[in-house]
Each structure stands twice: as C-alpha cells, then as structure tokens.
Amino acid sequence: MTSTVPTAVHDEQVPEAAKPITMFGPDFPYAYDDYLAHPAGLGSIPAVEHGTEVAVVGGGLSGIVAAYELMKMGLKPVVYEADRLGGRLRTARFDGCADDLTAEMGAMRFPPCSTAFQHYIDLVGLETRPFPNPLAPDTPSTVVDLKGESHYARTLDDLPEVYHQVMDAWNACLEDGARFSEMQRAIRERDVPAIRAIWADLVEKLDNQTFYGFLCDSPAFRSFRHREIFGQVGFGTGGWDTDFPNSILEILRVVYTGADDDHRGIVGGSEQLPLRLWEDEPAKLVHWAPGTSLKSLHDGEPRPAVTRLHRTAGNRITVTDASGDIRSYKAVVFTAQSWMLLSKIACDDELFPIDHWTAIERTHYMESSKLFVPVDRPFWLDKDEETGRDVMSMTLTDRMTRGTYLLDNGPDKPAVICLSYTWCDDSLKWLPLSANERMEVMLKSLGEIYPKVDIRKHIIGNPVTISWENEPYFMGAFKANLPGHYRYQRRLFTHFMQDRLPADKRGIFLAGDDISWTAGWAEGAVQTALNAVWGVMRHLGGTTDPSNPGPGDVYDEIAPVELPED
C-alpha cells in the first residue's frame, strides 16, 4: 500500500556496505523478516488442536497471510470476506482492453524496506519493477506545476533554487527535531536499545504535535512560502499538505524506515499476491495432506460477510455471516477495517475491554481517490519539436488532479494513465462526480498544463475510478493518527498480548494495517497478521521454537513506549 509522506533527501553518502534500512521499528523493533526466514518455522500447536477451526474475518493481505500461516501450523482457517479477496490490494482491468492493462485502485507502490511483505512476494514468485514516482531514476521526466507556473525536470537539479531550499529545510527539520541520522543508523544496525531510547524521548515530546506544527517549530521552515511549496509539491512521492493535520509521529515512522523511497510496483497487479497465497500449496504443512491450500479448505470460495460477533459459553466467539450461518470458534482473527466493528457488524460490548473500544472509535481514516484511463500507447514519450522535451510527464500540481502517473508497458503497446491520485479534502471534491465527470475535469486541468497535447484522442476505453471513503467495507483508505492518538494505537497494536487481558476478553485478535504502526503500508498488514498468528498459537497452548522466538516471546524487552494515562 502507499502512504502520503515526502522523501527525506540527505547529502551524506551511505557506504555501499551499509546494512539496508528496513521497517524495523521504531515502535516495536522486532525482526519479522528473520522470524519468517527461520527454518524452525513460526511455532507449533498441540496435536490435539490440529484441525481446529479459527475464523479469519477479512480476506485482504493481513487476513490471507494470517490464514496461510495458521493453516501451515495445522489449524483450519475459515476466511470470511464481504467483498473480494485482496482488500486494498485491488487490481482493476478495463472493459474491452487487453488483460495486461491494469489499474491499481489501492496499493500500487511498495518500498524495499518492506522485508516481511517481500518474503511473500518471493514465496509466490511475483516480479516487481520500479514505480514512476516524481524525479525517480526510472521516471523519464517530471513536471511540477504550481500557481500556474510549470517546471520540467529529469532530476532534482533541474528545478529552481527554491525547491532545493525546501529540500534542505526538510532535511534540517528532521535532523534537528527528530534525530534523523541517529535513528536511521540505529535501524540499519538493528540496535534495539538505541532505537528505543531515541523513540521514547520523541514520543513523549511529539505525541501532541501535528505534521504542520512540527514544520512551523523548525527554524529551517520559518518561511510560509517554503512550507506551502513543501505541502503542495514536496519530494519523492509528491506534496502532502493533506497530511499536515496528522501526528508527526506517523510521518517519522515512514521517513526513518525509508518507506517513502525507491518504490516498486508488482508486474501484473498487486492483487496477485493474496490470490496466489490463497491458491498456494505449502511444501511444509502440519496435519494437512500434501496439496492442501486455503482455496481447497474453502471449496474454492471464502465464507460471506460477517454480520454479527458475540461471546458464548466457554469463552468462545460466535460468528454469524450474511447467509445466516452461525459458527462458534475458540479463536477469531479480525483483519477488516476496525470501524466495521462499529457499523456493519453487530457486536457484543464484551468482545473487547472498553479502552479498546475507545481506541477503535477514535481511529482516524484518510480519504483517497484515483481515476485511470487506458491509452493506445505511451505517447508522453513523444518529443516536442520546439523544446525536445517529453510532451507529457509525471505531474505534480496544485490543480484538481494533484498527482498524475504515466504507466507504460513498452514501446507502442497500450498503456495506462492515472489521471489523478488525491487524498482527504482533495479526494472529497471528486466524491459526487461519476467516473466520466471526473475524467472531464481532469482532462481540463491537464490541458492547462499541456496545451499542445490532446490526451483524449489517445484514450481507448472507459475510465475506472474509486473513492475509498465511499466503499462500504472500507469507509476510508487507511488509518492516520491525529495528535494525541499514540495511546489508542498502542492499545490496538498490543492487543495480541492477551495474557494482559481479563480472561473473558481473550480469543479475538485484531490485525490489519490500521492496527499496525505503519498504516497504509502492506508491511504493517503482514506484521500484525504475524502477531495475531503468534497470539492464536499461544491461546491454543502452542509455543515457538527456542531458536526462533516470536513477537510475543520477546515483547517485554521491546514493548512500545507506554505514556501515562493520568
């Protein structure tokens, strides 16, 4: 999945031999990638529990990963899905066009720091390629259009001096206000004490601070013009003033770990990952016969939408689905957007402690919209006869479109344009419009930037669009904490440690990227799925191999910072 933060660009050179930056912390510095790679596996359950059914609510990436790993342990996951497998790994196609023309309606770019996520990409044999972010090495050209003035650039050096000043201000802001280099060094080295010491200090200082307030507090960003340019254009993935009201801690989690840089897309579409895991037949299985897959355990299809969750005798969780079927389970993993527990699903108050219900209710989701069109070829690579430049470029603008991405499949082959990718208020502006109405407004905006280019004549099919806030089983793109929300997020993330909960509040485990510290990133979905798998294993009397302790086994040594409640 993708998020909305600018890239930090530092002048210091990182030695080639340096260890890579990964999503190792800062809140919970646990090596999920090592846990997955270890030959001992994720753990085991008592033989008496083999074949036990465990409900998994939600067939997005987190749900499918959790179900896949529970199946490998010898449990029988029962996946419930209200919409379609994949969640926000949703790849659309265009009616009447070749199947290799795809549109990524949700997640479309993934950073190499997502190493647990990469484990599953490698497991199912998917191919990735560089994603054409603004000014990325594989992006032919970028146009920054601000206040009616356009700048054409192949590299950062081609932009006017004011953009370099903004970049320098952002770097100074991170260094002075968030100990950026020090934290990145600790993450590279997986120096847990250093990460925890730096982050504990910053969480206490910055939990009540917005992204915008953090900028304003920095002497480097005393200029409103610099803050405005940074918000509207930024660096790396673009300008992100829509994130300005959010907690600065959300932004730091992403820039520390390099999640905002070097993005790659999945060839053929991201939806392939959960679908391939659904069909995969693991070589190492406990209890199940060779050739078993999630698909075979479900006779091809998941169970329908969950309509009710309640506790019944024996501290079991009882699930009612849209077909009227009622089943009772020792354990349930809930991976859908947490707001579903407040609206679409009838729930007993007894499912969670009241403090967890409060955290679920306070979750803040960001809106997001996209619109794609198929075109006859990558015409944007044609050269302007007067300037010799590409006739059209990856575009960042303060106009309605905000971000336009050009996605080609090779010379002279049909291609795709993401005409607009927007967030929050910018997304809400599109909400009442149909796909064709949106396209008309977008073509008008882009026509003002590229008056010599007739985009319309290259369009070969109908547009496809999405507004995630209007999707009934999502109600938003992803969680983004507001200032003061750290305590709420901690409650949700640590919910898998159920020894801390009253006995009558155990057995249901929260997972999904909105439960993670890095919502909007597939890595967070995977990490929380693995937490839930560990939690279910422990709940059913299982253990990990001593040589490969799970996230709960080492929890006390690396637990997230706990802020006072009084």
C-alpha positions, -999 to +999 in steps of 0.1 A: +000+000+000+011+036-002+012+065+021+014+102+019+048+115+030+076+133+014+111+118+009+139+129+030+169+137+008+202+138+026+236+149+013+256+124+033+266+093+013+257+059+028+285+034+023+277+006-002+284-020+025+260-004+050+231-026+061+198-017+045+171+003+061+140-018+068+107-014+087+124-024+119+107-003+145+107+024+158+078+015+180+083-023+181+118-032+169+112-069+161+127-087+131+097-101+114+118-109+083+141-131+103+112-148+121+097-157+087+130-169+072+140-192+101+139-229+093+122-237+126+090-220+114+067-197+133+057-222+160+036-252+167+003-261+184-005-293+205-016-322+183-050-322+200-057-289+184-048-300+148-077-293+125-093-268+149-112-241+131-101-205+135-122-177+120-104-151+100-126-121+093-114-102+062-097-116+031-073-088+025-035-092+027-034-094+065-063-120+066-048-141+039-013-141+055-028-150+089-049-178+074-020-191+054+003-193+084-024-208+106-030-235+080+007-244+079+005-249+117-022-275+113-052-253+121-082-249+098-087-212+090-122-202+080-119-169+060-149-146+058-149-119+031-176-093+024-164-081-009-135-097-028-102-113-018-073-089-017-088-060+002-070-028-008-046-049-029-072-044-057-063-046-093-089-035-119-090-041-156-106-021-184-136-034-203-127-043-238-090-039-233-062-064-230-058-081-196-023-068-192-037-032-189-043-029-151-052-002-127-041-004-090-071+010-072-054+007-038-018-003-032+003+004-062+039+010-049+059-008-024+093+001-008+122-024-005+122-018+033+090-039+035+110-071+040+083-092+056+060-083+027+088-091+003+090-126+018+056-134+005+063-117-029+092-140-033+073-170-019+047-169-047+072-158-074+060-123-083+081-099-103+084-062-094+097-032-113+105+005-104+074+027-099+075+061-117+074+084-088+083+121-094+120+125-101+127+088-095+156+075-116+133+054-138+108+082-143+116+098-178+106+133-167+086+152-141+066+184-144+059+205-112+031+229-119+024+254-091+003+285-092+002+283-130+039+280-135+054+248-148+089+234-144+102+205-164+128+182-147+146+150-152+164+153-119+162+174-089+189+196-102+166+208-130+142+225-105+146+262-095+166+271-064+136+275-042+128+238-044+164+230-033+158+254-003+127+235+006+145+201+004+173+215+026+147+228+051+131+194+053+164+177+059+173+202+086+139+199+102+142+161+105+178+163+118+172+190+144+138+179+155+138+141+152+175+130+153+170+115+118+205+103+111+210+089+145+177+069+143+184+056+107+219+044+119+202+025+147+176+010+124+204-001+100+223-018+128+191-031+144+204-015+176+173-020+198+184-001+229+193+030+207+161+028+188+140+026+220+159+054+237+156+078+208+119+070+202+109+071+239+122+107+240+104+117+208+071+100+216+068+119+249+077+152+232+058+149+199+026+129+206+006+161+207+022+177+176+008+179+141+030+174+110+024+211+102+032+222+137+065+203+136+075+222+104+065+255+119+086+248+150+117+244+129+138+275+122+145+259+088+108+263+078+102+298+091+092+308+055+055+303+048+064+301+011+087+271+018+060+254+038+034+260+011+057+246-016+066+216+006+029+209+012+019+212-025+049+196-041+073+180-016+098+154-027+097+118-035+061+108-036+049+144-040+033+172-020+013+161+010-004+191+027-033+167+032-012+150+059-004+183+077-032+178+104-019+143+113+005+133+140+042+140+132+049+105+147+031+090+117+054+108+093+086+100+113+078+062+112+078+063+075+108+085+068+130+068+093+124+035+076+128+047+041+092+037+032+088+068+012+116+060-013+126+036-042+091+023-047+084-007-069+052-020-084+041-056-089+041-067-125+005-077-134-010-062-103-007-063-066-039-084-062-020-114-074-002-117-041-033-126-019-048-146-047-016-167-052-013-172-014-050-183-014-041-210-040-006-219-028+001-254-016+029-251+010+056-277+009+058-278+047+024-285+063+014-299+097-017-322+098-029-314+063-023-337+033+002-325+006-016-303-019-037-285+007-044-248+001-066-222+016-087-225-016-091-262-012-100-259+025-128-235+015-141-254-015-130-226-037-147-196-020-145-178+013-174-175+036-196-144+031-197-112+051-198-114+089-229-097+103-226-105+140-198-113+165-207-123+201-193-143+230-209-175+241-204-202+267-169-215+272-154-181+262-160-189+225-165-163+198-196-169+177-198-157+142-229-151+121-225-145+084-247-130+057-260-164+047-274-169+082-248-195+091-237-195+127-204-210+139-186-209+172-147-207+175-121-209+201-102-180+183-110-153+158-086-131+139-103-098+128-084-081+100-111-058+084-111-021+089-118-016+126-147+008+120-166-023+107-170-033+143-189-001+149-212-002+120-215-032+096-211-059+122-234-063+153-210-068+182-213-075+219-196-049+241-180-079+258-157-086+228-131-060+239-122-041+270-138-006+270-104+011+264-100-009+232-135+001+220-125+037+226-093+032+206-113+017+177-138+045+178-110+072+177-093+057+147-089+083+121-091+072+084-079+092+054-099+095+022-083+087-011-094+087-048-079+076-081-090+076-117-073+056-145-078+056-183-063+032-209-045+048-238-032+035-271+005+039-264+030+058-242+025+089-263+040+110-234+075+099-246+070+117-279+093+148-282+081+183-285+095+197-318+104+231-302+119+220-269+130+184-274+112+175-241+087+148-234+053+161-245+039+150-211+054+140-178+047+126-144+029+156-130+026+172-095+003+202-094-019+223-071-047+219-096-075+194-090-056+164-103-027+168-078-008+138-090-007+122-125+012+090-131+022+076-165+024+038-166+037+022-198+041-015-208+067-010-235+071+010-268+039+012-289+019-010-265-013+001-249-006+019-216-024+034-186-026+069-171-035+075-135-051+109-143-055+118-106-044+105-072-057+126-043-062+125-006-085+139+021-102+171+011-089+168-024-105+134-026-138+146-012-140+171-041-144+142-065-169+122-044-202+134-060-189+130-096-192+100-119-161+084-135-168+103-167-174+136-150-142+132-130-123+125-162-136+156-179-124+178-150-091+161-150-086+165-188-094+202-185-068+206-157-041+187-176-050+206-208-040+238-190-006+223-181-001+206-216-020+228-241-003+211-271-013+176-260-046+160-269-048+133-243-084+125-252-075+112-287-053+085-272-080+071-247-092+037-258-116+027-231-138+039-202-122+053-171-121+033-138-123+051-105-125+047-068-131+068-037-122+046-007-143+066+017-173+056-003-165+019-003-190+003+023-165-022+037-136+003+040-150+038+047-115+052+040-082+044+026-062+038+058-057+050+093-037+081+100-033+090+137-041+125+148-021+142+176-028+126+210-037+092+194-005+073+204-021+057+234-050+045+213-027+030+186-007+012+213-038-005+227-047-018+193-012-029+183-006-047+216-039-065+217-023-097+206-006-099+240-037-114+256-022-125+289-026-089+298-064-090+292-091-103+315-099-140+308-133-131+294-118-107+269-095-131+251-098-151+220-104-125+193-072-109+178-070-076+159-048-074+128-046-054+096-026-023+086-048+000+107-038-019+138-001-015+128+021+015+135+025+020+097-010+020+083-012+023+045+018+000+041+015-036+033+043-043+057+020-033+086-007-057+074+019-085+073+034-077+107+001-075+126-010-108+109+021-125+123+014-110+157-021-125+156-008-159+144+015-159+174-014-149+196-037-177+183-009-202+187-003-192+223-041-191+230-044-227+219-014-239+240+013-237+214+049-225+215+076-212+193+110-230+188+135-215+213+158-207+184+131-185+167+112-166+194+081-149+181+070-113+187+052-121+219+081-141+233+103-110+233+076-085+239+087-073+274+121-064+261+109-043+231+074-033+241+062+001+227+066+032+248+039+035+274+027+070+280+009+079+313-029+079+312-034+105+340 
